[in-house]
């Protein structure tokens, strides 16, 4: 099975984007959340990128059922 990027549904804080990215990269979700927060605070692009991912990425249950 190929690796797919998705949002998680269980254990998410807002939309589940950071959890999905953490599973895709095989790292701890806390690391992804910290890096995403730093990008959001320093450059502002992290916020825009997060919102785009929240609406574009499918949920994990949608990807697994395919």
C-alpha positions as CSV (number, residue, x, y, z in Angstrom):
1,X,0.0,0.0,0.0
2,X,1.4,3.4,-1.0
3,X,1.7,6.1,1.7
4,X,-1.1,8.6,1.5
5,X,-1.4,12.0,3.3
6,X,-4.7,12.4,5.2
7,X,-6.3,13.9,8.3
8,X,-6.8,11.8,11.4
9,X,-10.2,11.7,13.1
10,X,-9.3,10.3,16.6
11,X,-6.9,12.3,18.8
12,X,-7.1,15.5,16.7
13,X,-7.1,19.0,18.3
14,X,-8.6,21.1,15.5
15,X,-8.9,19.5,12.1
16,X,-6.5,16.6,12.5
17,X,-4.0,17.8,9.9
18,X,-0.9,17.7,12.2
19,X,-1.8,14.1,13.3
20,X,-2.0,13.0,9.7
21,X,1.3,14.7,8.8
22,X,2.9,13.1,11.8
23,X,1.7,9.6,10.8
24,X,2.9,10.2,7.2
25,X,6.3,11.3,8.3
26,X,6.4,8.7,11.1
27,X,7.3,11.3,13.8
28,X,5.6,12.4,17.1
29,X,2.6,14.6,16.6
30,X,3.9,17.1,19.2
31,X,7.0,17.8,16.9
32,X,4.7,18.5,14.0
33,X,2.4,20.8,16.1
34,X,5.4,22.8,17.4
35,X,6.9,23.2,13.9
36,X,3.6,24.2,12.4
37,X,3.0,26.7,15.3
38,X,6.4,28.2,14.7
39,X,5.8,28.6,11.0
40,X,2.4,30.2,11.8
41,X,3.9,32.7,14.2
42,X,7.0,33.6,12.2
43,X,5.8,33.7,8.7
44,X,2.0,33.4,8.8
45,X,2.1,30.9,5.9
46,X,1.7,28.1,8.3
47,X,-1.8,29.2,9.1
48,X,-2.8,29.5,5.5
49,X,-1.2,26.1,4.7
50,X,-3.0,24.5,7.6
51,X,-6.4,25.8,6.4
52,X,-5.8,24.6,2.9
53,X,-4.8,21.2,4.1
54,X,-7.8,21.1,6.4
55,X,-10.2,21.4,3.5
56,X,-8.2,19.5,0.8
57,X,-7.0,16.4,2.6
58,X,-9.4,13.5,3.0
59,X,-10.1,11.8,6.4
60,X,-8.2,8.7,7.3
61,X,-11.4,6.6,7.2
62,X,-12.0,7.7,3.6
63,X,-8.4,6.7,2.5
64,X,-8.4,3.3,4.2
65,X,-11.8,2.4,2.7
66,X,-10.6,3.1,-0.9
